[in-house]
Structures are given as structure tokens and as C-alpha cells.
Amino acid sequence: MYSCLDNPADASLLHALWEQAETQRDAVWIREVDGPTLTFAQAADDAARVAGLLQYHGVKPGERVGLMMHNGLDFVRAFFGIQASGAVAVLINTELRGDFLAHQLRNSAVRLVVTESAFAETIIEASQGTALQALICDRAHASALNVQSWSDWRDAEAVDRNAPDPGSVACIMYTSGTSGPAKGVLMPHAHLALYGIGAIGAFEVTDADRYYIVLPLFHANGLLMQLGTTLLAGIEAVLRDRFSASNWLSDIRSHGATLTHLLGALAAFVVDQPERPDDRDHRLRAVLNGPNVPEIETILRDRFGVDDVISGFGMTEVNIPIWGRVGRSTPGAAGWPRDDWFDVIIADPETDRELPRGQQGEILIRPRVPGAFMAGYLDIPDRTVEAWRNLWFHTGDAGRMEEDGLVTFVGRIKDNIRRRGENISASEVEASLSSLPGIAEVAAFAVPSDIVGGEDELMLAVVREPGRQVGEADLLRAADGRLPRFARPRFLRFDESLPKTATGKIQHAILRQRGAEGAYDRDAGDS
């Protein structure tokens, strides 16, 4: 176990990597499913060489470097190499394209992105008008950008292994909110480490455990709550490039995994697999499922024989201040606050005054550990101040707290959309689609998913330009070409007009109340 687990303010994942490389050099840290492995010592050596490559290309301490890669050993090398160089990693969702990607390149002002050939052309197309000058990629590409070889890290001169300041910014992750484009969350080193420290406590992780990771490493769950946990605990991670319901149990069985996480609809996809007589033939002892839908927990316990199904509550901005506990089944609830690290209250969303136990209100959070929270939103101080008003971070999520401190997440207060584990900004979708031919106005909003635990589906309400007769299926196909896969709408309805306030703002709440009634459903092919 990492030496700073009891003092999160002094912790960092990079320091943990250097330490594990010394204390258990030859132990396997990461094993790709059906692929190569990486020991702790190899991971440290590789990261130091990647840092040397970045410095050779002029990367300076504090500079932002983009990272857009699939799950795999190269992602890990690049992520820790960026940190070892003293730079700040900007983690880019591999589903992004067009305006969504261009915004993050422009906002982060990265001049260099580490990527792979599958994403090079997408990045190049989105780079116009940004500060991007170069790619480090696994294959040469004809481009106005400077394209360097990723494989050169193997021959680069390794940097010295220095521990970072735990309070300094380690990376930026983008998160969508109620309005405007995605916001860059400034995440300190201690903040990154505390995700894994929390998981070690919640799961009571031991040296005998092994994590199976299918969630993307560009998000906090896969990278920090799971891979970070394995690094801090000094245990093995089994890494798959992307989730596969049909391979989920066979991977867990063949690799002897004891811990894993599911998110949103993924759990429903797992339990929808045909029952088999060997469903209980595995070592899996605990699953973190968010949200922890009671019927899903029952199936994971009764059919698959998983002893513990727990949940939690958190955000990119605030870490995971609320965790479930092994041995304490709480179907539908998130868990209990880690009050040694965070203050958590349920408050009146209008006054910010704490409400009595059992009453529903907004979940407000503040840290008790230096560096264990975001350092703000990149270049939007007004949004940072707004979120932090009255010395509490406002999650925009509704919940209630019982007398024993158990917190249940009830739903979103904010007008955002969550689908398949991704937050989607309605305004970003609307801005991206507003210029499509035949559209006069468009509103994007959430409607309930029919998948258990699937959170939301995305719906569009569209006002056509006068005289234009664009059809639903054609419009959805055109939208798909501009949107990330996770943000592709399922429902569409043509309306004569959109409900608006006196100042002309679209009233998304009214549209949500109307729901999908009369809408075209692409999954059904009709209304």
C-alpha cells in the first residue's frame, strides 16, 4: 500500500508510481485483456521516457498537453509521462468530434496532443482556429500540423523522478453542465489520489484483490476510482479497451478479478445477458454500481453471487464525498459521507440553509483536505464563484439524508442530461445542430430511458424553417454526423413553436414535462 494513504493532502498518483516501482518492481500492475502486461517498474520507466520525449519537443512545466487515446498501456504511459514532465494533461473523450472537440482544443489552448492514428484526422479537422500545432501519433499523417512519432518515447532520455506538489494542477477533465459548452475542471494531484483512497476504504481493498476495468480512462471513474486504486493499493488491474456485455463475466472469470465498477445502463446490459449455469463461477466479491438500482442489485447478488453491491456519489469537481460500504446493503441509496474529508449537507436550493434529516434538497459539499477538490473551472471564474456561493459547492443534484447520515441521490435540479454515464450539455447539442438545413429552432432535453439504470435518453424538439419538409430519420442521420455517439438523440418531434420565457429563453422544463409523446423514436422507427 502507498505510504500516504492516511494523509491525502500529501498524496499524488505520480509519487505513488515512483514508490511502487521501488517497493515491488517486478509485480504486474496492468494486464490488457488478451494483451501485454506492464509491471510497476516498467510503468515508471516508460513514463519517465515519455516525459523526456515531451521535453524534447519543448513541453514546459505547467503547459497543457492533450491526450486522446483508447484504453490501453499507451494511455497509461502518456498520462503519467505528461505528469512526470511537469505538464498538465487535458483528457479528451474519444467520442468527440466537430464543434465539441474544437471547443476543448480551443479552451485548453493545447499546442500538442498525444493521440493515435484512429483520432488524428478528427483532431486535425477540429483544430482550425485553435492553438494546436503538433500531434504525437503512432502513424504519420499528411497535415499542416507537425506530426511526430509516438514510438520515439522508447529512445528518449528519461527525466528525473520528482514528486509533484500535491496541490498543483495535474489534469483537466471536461464536464457538461446546464448551459454553455463543457467546462474544464482543474484537478490537483491530491484530488486525483483521493478518488482511489476512498475506493480502498469503501471496498476494504487488500493485496488479494484484482480490478477489472472497462470504463474509459479519460473519465474519473475508470482512471481514478479504479486504475488509481490499483496503483495506490499496489494490486493488479485488468484493462479492456471498451465495455462488452458478452465478455464481461468471462473476462472476470478468466483473470480472477475480485472488484469492478458498472455505470448507468452497463449494469442493465450485463444482467440482460442469457443466464448460464456458471454465472456464479468467478472470484468477483464486490461491484460498485451507479446508480444502484434495487432490482439490478438483487440480480447481481442472487444470480451472480456477488457479495457486495455498493454505490457512491460524486462529481469531477468534488471527488467522491459519499461512499457505500461493504457489508451494508443500501439498494437505491448512494452511501454515507466521508466526513473526515468532506462536509456534506442537504440544503434548501433557494437559501442554502441546511434542511432537517429526511427532507429533500440540494446536495452541497465542501472539502476538509487541501487539494482534494477542483481548483476551479478553466478560464471561467464567474462559473467557479457561482458554483461556490455561500462557501459551499452546489452540485445541482437533489438528495436527502437520513438520521444515520445515509444519503440518497434523488435526481437533478439542474437542466442537464445524463446518458450512458456521460453528461450532455443541451446548449452544446443545440448549437451544433442549429445550422443544419431546414432547422429554424432546436431544443435538446432529457426524457426517461426505458433501460433500467439507463438514466436519460436525449430528445429534440425542432421547429422547421417555413416551407422545408425535412423528415425525422434524415434529420437524425444528419445530427449523428455532428455529435459524439453518446450525445446522439433517440427521439425527435417537430413542433410549431418552442415554449419560451418573456426574455426568449427556451423553457426546457416544459418540454421535459411533455416528454416523448408523439415523438419519432429512432429505435422503433416510428412515433
Phi and psi in degrees as a GROMACS rama.xvg file:
@    title "Ramachandran Plot"
@    xaxis  label "Phi"
@    yaxis  label "Psi"
@TYPE xy
-60.8141  143.584  TYR-2
-72.7249  -16.9325  SER-3
-103.61  17.6799  CYS-4
-60.7088  -31.6616  LEU-5
-87.1749  -1.7856  ASP-6
-138.224  75.775  ASN-7
-57.7333  -27.821  PRO-8
-64.4391  -19.4931  ALA-9
-103.286  5.09024  ASP-10
-93.0945  152.02  ALA-11
-155.394  148.913  SER-12
-66.4179  -36.1492  LEU-13
-64.7334  -44.0002  LEU-14
-61.4465  -39.8413  HIS-15
-61.8535  -38.4889  ALA-16
-63.1178  -47.3051  LEU-17
-59.4416  -40.7725  TRP-18
-68.4891  -45.9292  GLU-19
-63.985  -33.4954  GLN-20
-64.8915  -26.4569  ALA-21
-85.7672  -39.3207  GLU-22
-85.3866  -27.2085  THR-23
-146.097  69.0615  GLN-24
-53.3548  -49.1304  ARG-25
-94.9463  3.6688  ASP-26
-73.0428  136.307  ALA-27
-69.6117  128.03  VAL-28
-96.0097  -51.7161  TRP-29
-124.74  134.241  ILE-30
-126.289  115.762  ARG-31
-72.066  140.76  GLU-32
-59.6655  122.774  VAL-33
58.018  31.4766  ASP-34
-144.529  -163.288  GLY-35
-76.323  173.827  PRO-36
-121.387  166.753  THR-37
-141.362  121.966  LEU-38
-81.3445  168  THR-39
-61.3291  -41.4408  PHE-40
-65.9268  -42.6096  ALA-41
-62.7728  -41.4656  GLN-42
-61.1015  -42.0791  ALA-43
-66.8905  -44.9049  ALA-44
-61.7153  -44.45  ASP-45
-64.0422  -42.5806  ASP-46
-61.9358  -40.8388  ALA-47
-64.508  -34.6166  ALA-48
-75.2865  -38.5165  ARG-49
-60.7758  -40.4617  VAL-50
-61.0272  -39.6464  ALA-51
-62.9347  -39.7316  GLY-52
-62.5481  -43.7111  LEU-53
-63.5195  -42.7943  LEU-54
-65.2839  -34.9613  GLN-55
-60.1873  -34.4337  TYR-56
-89.3313  14.615  HIS-57
90.0064  10.2381  GLY-58
-69.4757  130.144  VAL-59
-107.494  156.861  LYS-60
-55.8389  134.669  PRO-61
87.2691  -13.4526  GLY-62
-70.2299  148.152  GLU-63
-92.3031  132.734  ARG-64
-125.102  125.908  VAL-65
-75.4751  149.387  GLY-66
-138.23  115.597  LEU-67
-134.749  95.4036  MET-68
-144.473  156.198  MET-69
-69.374  164.49  HIS-70
-56.9437  135.053  ASN-71
163.384  176.824  GLY-72
-64.7011  -33.7977  LEU-73
-65.823  -37.0599  ASP-74
-58.3536  -45.8484  PHE-75
-63.3505  -44.9477  VAL-76
-58.4883  -45.0046  ARG-77
-68.193  -43.9914  ALA-78
-60.3295  -48.0505  PHE-79
-76.5907  -28.5561  PHE-80
-66.1836  -39.2489  GLY-81
-60.8174  -44.8126  ILE-82
-63.8487  -43.0344  GLN-83
-63.802  -26.2316  ALA-84
-78.0177  -9.73023  SER-85
90.4596  0.189072  GLY-86
-86.4902  176.253  ALA-87
-111.913  123.119  VAL-88
-79.7675  127.749  ALA-89
-103.243  107.294  VAL-90
-86.8559  122.277  LEU-91
-111.966  126.836  ILE-92
-60.3487  128.472  ASN-93
-71.9634  -7.71099  THR-94
-87.8106  -9.67713  GLU-95
-71.4542  150.614  LEU-96
-158.429  170.376  ARG-97
52.3548  -134.241  GLY-98
-62.1766  -35.7499  ASP-99
-60.7742  -47.2102  PHE-100
-70.5026  -42.0529  LEU-101
-59.3485  -39.8137  ALA-102
-59.367  -44.9308  HIS-103
-71.242  -36.3073  GLN-104
-63.6404  -42.0053  LEU-105
-70.2367  -46.1501  ARG-106
-65.9658  -40.546  ASN-107
-79.0052  -17.1577  SER-108
57.9682  34.074  ALA-109
-69.8664  138.951  VAL-110
-101.596  -10.4934  ARG-111
-138.987  134.396  LEU-112
-126.037  130.528  VAL-113
-91.659  123.891  VAL-114
-150.184  -165.873  THR-115
-134.749  167.166  GLU-116
-59.2435  -30.1321  SER-117
-61.6396  -24.4534  ALA-118
-112.625  -4.42363  PHE-119
-59.5379  -50.4686  ALA-120
-65.1867  -36.3822  GLU-121
-61.7283  -42.9037  THR-122
-66.6129  -44.5713  ILE-123
-59.562  -43.3224  ILE-124
-63.9726  -32.8561  GLU-125
-88.465  -3.76517  ALA-126
-85.3796  -8.97647  SER-127
-61.7305  130.24  GLN-128
82.1348  8.444  GLY-129
-109.515  177  THR-130
-85.5083  0.692689  ALA-131
-64.0246  129.777  LEU-132
-118.516  -26.1094  GLN-133
-150.358  153.172  ALA-134
-118.72  144.683  LEU-135
-108.728  115.064  ILE-136
-138.028  160.645  CYS-137
-83.9007  1.08127  ASP-138
-153.994  144.094  ARG-139
-67.5359  144.385  ALA-140
-135.238  136.914  HIS-141
-74.6164  117.496  ALA-142
-164.628  158.592  SER-143
-70.0508  -19.58  ALA-144
-77.4988  154.905  LEU-145
-79.753  117.978  ASN-146
-111.308  118.502  VAL-147
-108.096  161.174  GLN-148
-85.0082  126.132  SER-149
-64.9751  -37.1567  TRP-150
-64.2585  -11.6677  SER-151
-65.789  -14.6425  ASP-152
-60.4796  -28.7717  TRP-153
-63.8239  -28.1001  ARG-154
-105.454  4.52646  ASP-155
-75.7111  157.177  ALA-156
-79.7864  124.789  GLU-157
-67.9529  142.786  ALA-158
-83.6331  165.686  VAL-159
-68.6241  148.59  ASP-160
-92.0403  86.9458  ARG-161
-101.483  142.827  ASN-162
-81.5069  136.836  ALA-163
-78.4124  163.733  PRO-164
-68.8599  118.927  ASP-165
-58.5865  -24.3726  PRO-166
-88.7131  -6.46139  GLY-167
-81.2746  158.014  SER-168
-74.558  127.282  VAL-169
-97.4211  -39.1355  ALA-170
-155.534  169.338  CYS-171
-125.889  126.067  ILE-172
-116.722  141.492  MET-173
-96.6072  137.289  TYR-174
-134.026  137.74  THR-175
-87.0839  149.053  SER-176
-129.79  -149.194  GLY-177
-77.9953  -35.2054  THR-178
-149.386  156.322  SER-179
76.3509  173.871  GLY-180
-70.8061  170.23  PRO-181
-57.3228  144.084  ALA-182
-101.333  137.494  LYS-183
-83.0548  119.48  GLY-184
-94.0275  121.473  VAL-185
-83.3289  115.369  LEU-186
-115.485  111.501  MET-187
-68.6729  163.641  PRO-188
-59.1161  -43.3329  HIS-189
-64.5275  -35.3642  ALA-190
-59.4408  -45.779  HIS-191
-61.0055  -43.5029  LEU-192
-68.5002  -34.2493  ALA-193
-67.3529  -26.6992  LEU-194
-55.2948  -49.6334  TYR-195
-72.0294  -35.473  GLY-196
-61.6135  -40.1063  ILE-197
-63.5478  -41.5429  GLY-198
-65.8644  -37.8912  ALA-199
-59.0856  -41.7604  ILE-200
-71.2385  -44.1737  GLY-201
-64.8543  -40.572  ALA-202
-91.498  -6.23595  PHE-203
52.4836  54.167  GLU-204
-64.1065  138.472  VAL-205
-126.597  175.816  THR-206
-63.7089  -17.535  ASP-207
-84.1406  -5.2313  ALA-208
-85.1442  157.961  ASP-209
-146.755  128.924  ARG-210
-95.3332  136.68  TYR-211
-106.325  121.179  TYR-212
-120.524  119.322  ILE-213
-121.349  -12.9996  VAL-214
-77.1862  150.762  LEU-215
-65.8192  142.951  PRO-216
-77.841  -8.28242  LEU-217
-81.0296  -1.73798  PHE-218
-113.443  160.865  HIS-219
-65.6532  -34.5255  ALA-220
-62.5131  -54.5925  ASN-221
-67.5516  -45.1263  GLY-222
-76.7557  -45.5974  LEU-223
-102.014  -46.9833  LEU-224
-72.1651  -23.6153  MET-225
-114.133  -66.0167  GLN-226
-61.9822  -41.0349  LEU-227
-59.9117  -37.7385  GLY-228
-61.6641  -43.798  THR-229
-64.1883  -36.2176  THR-230
-67.3108  -46.3586  LEU-231
-67.2598  -36.4921  LEU-232
-85.9522  -13.1881  ALA-233
71.4913  36.2861  GLY-234
-118.378  173.996  ILE-235
-86.3522  142.004  GLU-236
-112.724  134.533  ALA-237
-107.041  120.03  VAL-238
-116.265  124.967  LEU-239
-109.011  146.192  ARG-240
-65.6785  -32.78  ASP-241
-159.428  160.876  ARG-242
-63.5606  138.457  PHE-243
-138.155  113.538  SER-244
-62.8879  -37.9974  ALA-245
-71.3012  -23.8384  SER-246
-102.202  -4.47414  ASN-247
-55.3678  -56.7414  TRP-248
-72.124  -37.7806  LEU-249
-65.3523  -36.8756  SER-250
-63.1939  -47.109  ASP-251
-60.5225  -41.8955  ILE-252
-67.0123  -49.6701  ARG-253
-68.8898  -27.1509  SER-254
-101.637  2.05612  HIS-255
65.168  32.7333  GLY-256
-69.8696  142.694  ALA-257
-112.103  -18.0751  THR-258
-137.014  145.934  LEU-259
-161.902  168.67  THR-260
-122.91  144.458  HIS-261
-121.755  160.562  LEU-262
-148.428  128.506  LEU-263
57.6086  -127.102  GLY-264
-72.2683  -13.4488  ALA-265
-59.4273  -39.2993  LEU-266
-62.828  -40.4438  ALA-267
-63.4769  -38.0645  ALA-268
-65.1476  -36.4678  PHE-269
-65.8097  -49.7761  VAL-270
-72.5335  -16.3541  VAL-271
-80.5649  -7.89747  ASP-272
-65.6838  147.576  GLN-273
-56.4574  138.096  PRO-274
-66.4981  144.196  GLU-275
-132.147  153.505  ARG-276
-65.9656  -19.2143  PRO-277
-101.486  22.3041  ASP-278
-60.3111  -23.7076  ASP-279
-99.2576  4.23264  ARG-280
-87.0999  83.3049  ASP-281
-167.702  174.159  HIS-282
-105.743  4.33183  ARG-283
-61.9964  120.266  LEU-284
-107.117  -22.3024  ARG-285
-153.159  143.672  ALA-286
-130.199  134.275  VAL-287
-94.4131  122.563  LEU-288
-124.347  125.174  ASN-289
-131.02  123.145  GLY-290
-72.9134  155.314  PRO-291
-87.0568  80.9684  ASN-292
-67.6138  127.141  VAL-293
-53.5574  -43.7691  PRO-294
-67.4394  -30.2416  GLU-295
-69.25  -43.7488  ILE-296
-58.2839  -42.9085  GLU-297
-58.8399  -44.2282  THR-298
-67.7688  -42.1586  ILE-299
-61.4258  -36.8788  LEU-300
-76.4738  -52.3067  ARG-301
-76.9639  -44.1693  ASP-302
-82.5062  -45.4373  ARG-303
-94.762  -10.4406  PHE-304
70.8205  28.0911  GLY-305
-78.6466  122.976  VAL-306
-67.2644  -39.8963  ASP-307
-130.791  126.674  ASP-308
-121.596  113.371  VAL-309
-122.641  171.259  ILE-310
-136.113  -164.556  SER-311
-173.314  178.404  GLY-312
-142.051  133.721  PHE-313
-171.075  179.525  GLY-314
-147.395  161.235  MET-315
-54.9421  -37.1153  THR-316
-71.7644  -35.1605  GLU-317
-115.404  5.69964  VAL-318
71.9355  -153.085  ASN-319
-118.253  88.1374  ILE-320
-79.5539  -12.1056  PRO-321
-128.743  123.488  ILE-322
-128.729  146.06  TRP-323
-76.0794  178.959  GLY-324
-137.513  140.811  ARG-325
-64.6596  144.631  VAL-326
82.1568  -0.648311  GLY-327
-129.277  89.1237  ARG-328
-73.1314  124.334  SER-329
-136.795  67.1441  THR-330
-53.488  132.048  PRO-331
86.954  -16.2765  GLY-332
-99.9314  160.496  ALA-333
-86.256  -42.8963  ALA-334
141.593  -157.623  GLY-335
-115.003  145.32  TRP-336
-62.0182  141.481  PRO-337
-82.9203  82.7643  ARG-338
-75.3074  -2.12193  ASP-339
-78.8106  -18.6364  ASP-340
-116.453  -25.1977  TRP-341
-140.528  149.606  PHE-342
-96.9165  131.475  ASP-343
-133.091  128.746  VAL-344
-135.155  161.62  ILE-345
-106.133  122.093  ILE-346
-127.61  158.294  ALA-347
-65.1125  120.877  ASP-348
-66.0733  -14.876  PRO-349
-89.5111  -32.7952  GLU-350
-114.223  -15.107  THR-351
66.6341  14.6396  ASP-352
-84.952  137.085  ARG-353
-62.4248  138.139  GLU-354
-97.8918  156.955  LEU-355
-62.3002  154.501  PRO-356
-57.3952  139.729  ARG-357
93.8384  -15.8502  GLY-358
-90.4062  148.079  GLN-359
-87.465  136.867  GLN-360
-162.324  -161.044  GLY-361
-90.5124  139.919  GLU-362
-80.3912  116.881  ILE-363
-113.597  143.13  LEU-364
-140.719  147.316  ILE-365
-148.06  152.079  ARG-366
-86.2115  154.732  PRO-367
-116.351  2.91679  ARG-368
-121.576  126.013  VAL-369
-58.7201  135.628  PRO-370
78.655  1.73423  GLY-371
-93.7584  16.1707  ALA-372
-136.804  168.979  PHE-373
-63.1162  155.565  MET-374
-94.0711  6.9872  ALA-375
126.12  176.544  GLY-376
-94.5133  137.951  TYR-377
-62.5009  117.228  LEU-378
61.8224  19.404  ASP-379
-133.798  69.9592  ILE-380
-60.3375  -28.5883  PRO-381
-65.61  -37.3401  ASP-382
-70.4172  -34.309  ARG-383
-62.991  -47.4834  THR-384
-63.9981  -40.8471  VAL-385
-60.4273  -44.3484  GLU-386
-67.4444  -27.63  ALA-387
-98.9204  14.3766  TRP-388
-59.588  147.175  ARG-389
57.2421  30.3745  ASN-390
64.0954  22.3536  LEU-391
-129.624  141.447  TRP-392
-81.8616  127.975  PHE-393
-94.6439  111.873  HIS-394
-74.3254  -23.2003  THR-395
75.8368  9.06014  GLY-396
-111.931  141.151  ASP-397
-91.5179  144.243  ALA-398
-162.195  177.771  GLY-399
-141.819  154.445  ARG-400
-123.335  128.103  MET-401
-81.4296  175.393  GLU-402
-59.8559  -33.279  GLU-403
-86.8841  6.6428  ASP-404
92.7844  -5.02194  GLY-405
-63.6696  127.325  LEU-406
-106.93  134.358  VAL-407
-116.116  125.448  THR-408
-77.6919  125.765  PHE-409
-99.1233  -40.6587  VAL-410
167.328  -175.15  GLY-411
-94.5953  135.476  ARG-412
-85.2551  -38.7744  ILE-413
-71.2417  156.763  LYS-414
-89.2629  62.6013  ASP-415
-118.656  175.563  ASN-416
-126.467  134.67  ILE-417
-126.802  120.539  ARG-418
-134.724  125.271  ARG-419
52.8364  41.4266  ARG-420
82.0863  3.68162  GLY-421
-114.68  137.446  GLU-422
-83.6795  135.468  ASN-423
-123.227  128.83  ILE-424
-85.191  119.473  SER-425
-58.3796  -40.7269  ALA-426
-66.7843  -34.4185  SER-427
-66.4984  -41.9286  GLU-428
-62.2015  -45.9959  VAL-429
-62.3788  -42.4523  GLU-430
-65.5362  -37.6901  ALA-431
-69.2937  -31.4992  SER-432
-98.7982  -12.1306  LEU-433
-63.0463  -24.1943  SER-434
-93.783  5.11121  SER-435
-64.3  143.358  LEU-436
-59.289  135.667  PRO-437
91.354  -6.55471  GLY-438
-100.689  124.114  ILE-439
-90.6487  -43.6707  ALA-440
-146.521  151.191  GLU-441
-144.338  140.524  VAL-442
-127.248  135.81  ALA-443
-111.744  136.962  ALA-444
-156.856  168.276  PHE-445
-92.5636  141.249  ALA-446
-128.36  154.076  VAL-447
-63.0165  141.915  PRO-448
-82.1521  149.243  SER-449
-90.8491  4.83274  ASP-450
-92.5882  127.233  ILE-451
-60.2514  122.563  VAL-452
78.6405  5.5382  GLY-453
-81.831  0.049338  GLY-454
65.7983  -110.621  GLU-455
-115.411  161.794  ASP-456
-114.275  152.133  GLU-457
-92.8557  132.473  LEU-458
-125.768  148.405  MET-459
-115.334  135.458  LEU-460
-109.562  123.76  ALA-461
-125.394  134.827  VAL-462
-105.138  120.953  VAL-463
-79.3185  152.485  ARG-464
-64.829  144.179  GLU-465
-54.0541  130.882  PRO-466
83.1916  -4.38253  GLY-467
-96.6359  135.514  ARG-468
-119.779  39.6125  GLN-469
-58.7709  138.595  VAL-470
-90.7437  163.296  GLY-471
-61.1196  -50.5583  GLU-472
-63.0385  -40.9248  ALA-473
-64.3325  -40.8435  ASP-474
-66.6724  -40.1363  LEU-475
-66.4576  -37.4553  LEU-476
-63.939  -39.7238  ARG-477
-66.1438  -38.7567  ALA-478
-63.8326  -39.4414  ALA-479
-57.3649  -32.5676  ASP-480
-71.091  -14.3399  GLY-481
-110.367  -12.5953  ARG-482
-112.869  149.392  LEU-483
-60.5559  155.764  PRO-484
-57.7223  -39.7912  ARG-485
-68.2807  -17.7448  PHE-486
-103.692  11.7306  ALA-487
-75.6309  127.487  ARG-488
-71.1124  146.253  PRO-489
-95.7846  -38.5082  ARG-490
-111.906  149.093  PHE-491
-147.063  136.328  LEU-492
-135.502  133.858  ARG-493
-88.0622  125.439  PHE-494
-117.22  155.695  ASP-495
-70.5902  -32.0763  GLU-496
-158.49  166.108  SER-497
-108.559  141.6  LEU-498
-67.4827  135.707  PRO-499
-138.34  158.193  LYS-500
-78.6678  176.171  THR-501
-63.1129  -23.5412  ALA-502
-95.6686  8.04761  THR-503
89.568  9.09579  GLY-504
-84.2526  139.82  LYS-505
-65.3349  133.987  ILE-506
-92.9144  87.1049  GLN-507
-63.6373  -30.141  HIS-508
-61.8033  -39.1951  ALA-509
-66.6455  -40.2672  ILE-510
-64.438  -39.8565  LEU-511
-63.0678  -38.6015  ARG-512
-64.0982  -37.0926  GLN-513
-68.2912  -30.6254  ARG-514
65.5047  -149.482  GLY-515
-96.3004  15.3774  ALA-516
-59.1219  126.277  GLU-517
75.5325  8.51361  GLY-518
-88.6472  155.488  ALA-519
-77.3734  129.635  TYR-520
-111.003  111.907  ASP-521
-63.7375  -27.3946  ARG-522
-71.7483  -29.2379  ASP-523
-95.198  -22.3496  ALA-524
85.6017  0.42915  GLY-525
-157.379  -177.362  ASP-526
